[in-house]
Amino acid sequence: MKKNDSDKINAYIQQLMESSDLKETSKVCDNEMLNAILCRYQRQCNEKHIVFHTDIRSDTVQNIYQHDLTSLFCNLLDNAVESADNIPDSFIELTVEKKENSPFIIIILINSCRSTLCMIRMDFLYPIKQIRADMLRNKSIKKVVKQYHGNLQMYYDNDSGTFHTIITLKQ
């Protein structure tokens, strides 16, 4: 990465941190950037009547660069909010924890998802109406997972009508 690129990324992150859309309304986790991101999605979910629950354990994301944290969680949560929107009693559950006695953190995202019409493309499941946006989002997610020597699993559970994303990242 060039010095100029790094400066642009840092300026963008600073702009995000100061934007009114990311102003902290509550403390959801101990990482300032992730907390701002989660508060933003918490507000979106409240507006759309989606139950939003998070369990972010302390010191789990401190070794992830802020631009990767932003890319990963914003793309994951954009997908989840879009999938859960306009579904009665919809929800999004996000858990981030460190696997004991290992260098891995585990990110589990479960969200309501109406679409049973999915197609497999580039190792991801895509609800058909969201193919283009999800392809771009999931490409970004896959890039971060690869950068942190991680693993990504995604699947749709027909019985519960939920989409599951499980990510492990090496710290």
Phi, psi and chi 1 to 4 in degrees:
 res  aa     phi    psi   chi1   chi2   chi3   chi4
   1 MET       -  132.4 -178.2 -179.6  -60.4      -
   2 LYS   -75.8  154.5  -64.3  178.6 -177.5  175.6
   3 LYS   -57.1  -41.9  170.3   80.3  170.1  120.1
   4 ASN   -62.5  -41.2 -166.5   16.8      -      -
   5 ASP   -63.2  -42.7  -69.7  -18.0      -      -
   6 SER   -62.3  -42.3  179.4      -      -      -
   7 ASP   -62.9  -40.9  -70.0  -16.7      -      -
   8 LYS   -64.8  -41.8  -73.3  179.7 -176.7  176.1
   9 ILE   -64.0  -45.3  -68.9  170.1      -      -
  10 ASN   -63.2  -39.0  -72.7  -26.7      -      -
  11 ALA   -65.1  -40.8      -      -      -      -
  12 TYR   -62.8  -44.9  173.9   70.7      -      -
  13 ILE   -62.8  -42.2  -71.2  171.2      -      -
  14 GLN   -62.5  -40.3 -170.1   60.4   38.9      -
  15 GLN   -62.7  -41.9 -179.3 -177.1   -2.5      -
  16 LEU   -60.9  -45.7  -82.2  175.9      -      -
  17 MET   -62.2  -29.7  -67.2  -61.4  -65.3      -
  18 GLU   -94.1   -7.3  -66.1  171.4    3.3      -
  19 SER   -70.6  148.1   76.3      -      -      -
  20 SER   -66.2  -26.6   61.8      -      -      -
  21 ASP   -68.6  -23.3 -159.7   26.2      -      -
  22 LEU  -109.3    8.5  -75.0 -179.3      -      -
  23 LYS   -60.8  132.0  -72.3  -65.5 -178.9 -168.4
  24 GLU   -65.4  130.5 -177.0  176.0  -34.6      -
  25 THR  -112.3  -19.5   56.6      -      -      -
  26 SER  -157.7  165.9   62.0      -      -      -
  27 LYS   -99.4  109.7 -175.6  165.3 -178.6  170.7
  28 VAL   -98.4  -32.2 -178.7      -      -      -
  29 CYS  -151.0  174.7   70.4      -      -      -
  30 ASP   -90.0    0.1   61.8   -3.5      -      -
  31 ASN   -99.1  121.4  179.7  -77.4      -      -
  32 GLU   -58.8  -46.0 -176.3 -179.9    1.3      -
  33 MET   -66.0  -49.6  174.4   59.2   85.1      -
  34 LEU   -63.3  -37.5 -176.7   55.8      -      -
  35 ASN   -61.3  -43.4 -164.9   68.9      -      -
  36 ALA   -62.8  -42.0      -      -      -      -
  37 ILE   -62.5  -47.5  -69.1  166.7      -      -
  38 LEU   -65.5  -36.8  -64.9  175.7      -      -
  39 CYS   -64.4  -37.3  -73.8      -      -      -
  40 ARG   -61.5  -46.5  173.4 -177.5  176.1 -137.9
  41 TYR   -72.7  -29.0  -75.0   94.7      -      -
  42 GLN   -62.0  -42.8 -170.8  172.6   45.1      -
  43 ARG   -64.2  -44.2  -78.4 -168.3  -58.8  -82.2
  44 GLN   -59.7  -44.4  -76.8 -176.8   18.6      -
  45 CYS   -64.9  -40.5  -73.0      -      -      -
  46 ASN   -59.5  -43.0  -75.2  -18.5      -      -
  47 GLU   -64.3  -32.1  -69.5  167.8    5.9      -
  48 LYS   -98.0    4.4  -64.9  175.1 -179.5  -77.9
  49 HIS    60.8   42.7  -53.2  -71.5      -      -
  50 ILE  -108.4  126.4  -60.3  169.0      -      -
  51 VAL   -70.2  127.6  173.8      -      -      -
  52 PHE  -121.4  115.3 -175.3   67.4      -      -
  53 HIS  -123.1  133.1  176.3   76.3      -      -
  54 THR  -128.0  148.3   60.3      -      -      -
  55 ASP  -138.4   91.9 -178.8    2.0      -      -
  56 ILE  -107.8  110.8  -45.9  -61.9      -      -
  57 ARG   -74.2  151.2  -60.3  -58.6  165.0  110.8
  58 SER   -60.4  144.5  -64.6      -      -      -
  59 ASP    55.9   33.5  -61.2  -37.1      -      -
  60 THR   -93.1  -28.0   51.6      -      -      -
  61 VAL  -115.6   11.7  -63.3      -      -      -
  62 GLN   -65.4  -20.0   75.7  -86.4   11.7      -
  63 ASN   -96.9   11.2  -67.5  -34.3      -      -
  64 ILE  -104.1  127.9  -59.9  174.9      -      -
  65 TYR   -58.2  146.5  -67.8  113.6      -      -
  66 GLN   -59.0  -39.6  -74.1 -168.1  -13.5      -
  67 HIS   -68.0  -31.9   60.0  -83.5      -      -
  68 ASP   -72.8  -39.5  -67.8  -29.5      -      -
  69 LEU   -60.1  -45.1 -158.7   64.7      -      -
  70 THR   -63.1  -48.9  -57.6      -      -      -
  71 SER   -60.8  -47.8  177.9      -      -      -
  72 LEU   -64.0  -56.4 -179.3   63.7      -      -
  73 PHE   -74.1  -36.0  -75.9   94.9      -      -
  74 CYS   -65.7  -41.8  -73.2      -      -      -
  75 ASN   -68.4  -42.5  -76.2  -57.3      -      -
  76 LEU   -59.8  -47.2  -75.5  170.0      -      -
  77 LEU   -75.7  -30.1  -69.2  167.4      -      -
  78 ASP   -60.2  -46.2  -81.9  -13.9      -      -
  79 ASN   -59.9  -45.5  -75.2  -14.6      -      -
  80 ALA   -65.4  -45.3      -      -      -      -
  81 VAL   -63.9  -43.8  168.7      -      -      -
  82 GLU   -61.9  -40.2 -169.5  171.9  -53.1      -
  83 SER   -70.6  -35.9  -66.2      -      -      -
  84 ALA   -86.4  -13.5      -      -      -      -
  85 ASP   -62.3  140.8 -165.3   17.7      -      -
  86 ASN    62.7   26.0  -65.6  -42.2      -      -
  87 ILE  -111.0  125.2  -63.2  175.9      -      -
  88 PRO   -58.6  138.6  -21.0   30.8      -      -
  89 ASP    56.6   34.2  -57.6  -42.9      -      -
  90 SER   -75.2  159.2   61.5      -      -      -
  91 PHE  -152.2  160.9   68.3   91.0      -      -
  92 ILE  -134.4  129.0  -63.4  171.4      -      -
  93 GLU  -123.3  124.8  -67.0  179.2    1.1      -
  94 LEU  -122.8  126.0  174.5   65.9      -      -
  95 THR  -125.3  133.9  -56.1      -      -      -
  96 VAL  -131.5  121.1 -178.6      -      -      -
  97 GLU  -145.5  160.8   60.0 -170.4   15.7      -
  98 LYS   -94.4  132.4 -173.3  172.7 -176.2  -31.0
  99 LYS   -73.8  127.0 -173.1  169.0  174.6  150.4
 100 GLU   -58.4  140.9  -77.1 -169.3   50.6      -
 101 ASN    55.0   36.3  -57.2  -42.1      -      -
 102 SER  -150.5  164.2   82.9      -      -      -
 103 PRO   -89.1   18.1   32.1  -34.9      -      -
 104 PHE  -107.4  143.2  -68.8   97.4      -      -
 105 ILE  -107.7  151.0   62.3  166.5      -      -
 106 ILE  -119.5  129.0  -59.2  169.4      -      -
 107 ILE  -114.8  121.5  -59.5  166.1      -      -
 108 ILE  -121.5  124.2  -59.3  169.8      -      -
 109 LEU  -125.3  123.1  179.4   65.3      -      -
 110 ILE  -124.8  129.9  -58.2  170.3      -      -
 111 ASN  -142.1  153.0   59.0  -87.0      -      -
 112 SER   -61.0  144.5  -59.1      -      -      -
 113 CYS  -156.8  118.5 -176.3      -      -      -
 114 ARG   -76.8  -35.0  179.3  174.2  -66.0  143.3
 115 SER   -69.5  120.7  178.1      -      -      -
 116 THR   -98.7   -8.5   56.4      -      -      -
 117 LEU   -84.4  103.1  -60.6  173.3      -      -
 118 CYS  -127.0  154.6  -66.1      -      -      -
 119 MET  -131.2  150.8   61.2 -177.1  -80.7      -
 120 ILE   -97.4  129.9  -62.4  174.9      -      -
 121 ARG  -153.7  126.3 -169.1  172.6 -178.0  144.4
 122 MET    53.4   42.5  -65.9  174.7   23.3      -
 123 ASP    66.2   21.6  -59.8  -33.2      -      -
 124 PHE  -130.4  155.0  -67.6   97.2      -      -
 125 LEU   -98.0  134.6  -66.4  174.3      -      -
 126 TYR  -127.9  121.0  -65.9   95.0      -      -
 127 PRO   -61.0  134.1  -24.9   34.5      -      -
 128 ILE   -54.9  -40.9  -71.2  175.2      -      -
 129 LYS   -67.7  -13.9   70.3  176.6 -173.3  137.1
 130 GLN  -114.4   14.5  -60.1  170.0 -149.1      -
 131 ILE   -52.9  -53.0  -67.4  172.4      -      -
 132 ARG   -63.1  -50.9 -179.1  166.2  -71.8  166.5
 133 ALA   -64.6  -43.4      -      -      -      -
 134 ASP   -65.7  -35.2  -76.7   -2.6      -      -
 135 MET   -60.8  -43.8  -76.5  178.0   64.3      -
 136 LEU   -67.9  -44.4  -66.1  173.4      -      -
 137 ARG   -62.8  -47.1  -70.0 -179.6 -163.6  140.1
 138 ASN   -68.6  -28.5  -71.8  -23.0      -      -
 139 LYS   -64.4  -41.4 -172.2  174.0 -178.9 -179.9
 140 SER   -66.0  -41.4  -63.8      -      -      -
 141 ILE   -61.6  -47.2  -67.4  166.3      -      -
 142 LYS   -61.1  -37.7 -172.4  174.6 -176.9  178.7
 143 LYS   -63.1  -44.5 -179.0  179.7  174.7 -175.3
 144 VAL   -65.9  -43.6  172.4      -      -      -
 145 VAL   -59.0  -44.1  169.8      -      -      -
 146 LYS   -64.3  -42.4 -177.7  178.2 -179.6 -178.1
 147 GLN   -60.1  -33.1 -178.5  176.7  -25.8      -
 148 TYR  -100.7   22.9  -70.2   86.4      -      -
 149 HIS    49.8   48.3  -51.4  -73.5      -      -
 150 GLY  -106.8 -167.9      -      -      -      -
 151 ASN  -138.0  144.7 -176.9   45.5      -      -
 152 LEU  -130.6  130.4  170.0   65.5      -      -
 153 GLN  -129.6  136.3  -62.2  173.8    3.7      -
 154 MET  -136.3  138.5  -68.2  179.4  159.4      -
 155 TYR  -157.0  157.4   65.3   92.0      -      -
 156 TYR  -107.1  130.4 -179.2   77.1      -      -
 157 ASP  -101.4  106.9 -177.2  -22.6      -      -
 158 ASN   -60.3  -40.5  -84.1  -41.6      -      -
 159 ASP   -62.1  -42.1  -65.1  -24.6      -      -
 160 SER   -98.1   -9.8   63.6      -      -      -
 161 GLY    66.3   38.9      -      -      -      -
 162 THR  -125.6  149.1   55.5      -      -      -
 163 PHE  -105.8  133.3 -164.6   79.6      -      -
 164 HIS  -117.4  132.9  -61.7 -114.3      -      -
 165 THR  -126.8  125.6  -55.0      -      -      -
 166 ILE  -125.9  121.8  -56.6  165.3      -      -
 167 ILE  -125.9  133.9  -61.6  172.7      -      -
 168 THR  -114.5  135.7   56.0      -      -      -
 169 LEU  -126.4  136.9  -59.6  176.9      -      -
 170 LYS   -85.2  131.0 -171.1  171.9 -175.9 -178.7
 171 GLN   -85.6      -  -67.3 -158.8   -3.6      -
